[in-house]
Amino acid sequence: MVRPSVRWLFRSRRLTRLGLTPGQSLVLVVLVDHADATGLSFPAQQTIAEESGMERSGVRKALTALVDSGVIEVVEPGGPRKSARYRISSAVGLWATG
C-alpha cells in the first residue's frame, strides 16, 4: 500500500468528493498525516485538537461522524492513557493497493 501525502489529499480533491464538513475534513487530514502505509493512525484526541485548531469536543464529534460514514474505522478503542487506533478506509480511495 502507498501512503498518500496530505498535499495529494488536497490536490486530488478527495475531501470534496467525500462530502465532509470542514471539521471532519480537518480531522481526516490529521489522521492521514499520522497514518502509516496501511492507513493505520493513532494520534491522541488532544494531538488532533492541537494540530487542527479544534476543541476536543469537536474532534470527538468529527471522529464519530467519520466512523459512522465509513471513512474511518475503530481498530482498537482507546482508554486511559491510550489513544484509539483508526484505520482509514480504502473504500474512500485514499489508500490504493499496489
Buried (B, 14 or more C-beta within 10 A) or exposed (E): EEEBEEEEBEEEEBBEEBEBEEBBBBBBBBBBBBBEEEBBBBBBBEBBBBBBEBEEEBBBBBBEBBBEBEBBBBEEEBEEEEBBBBBBBEEBEBBEEE
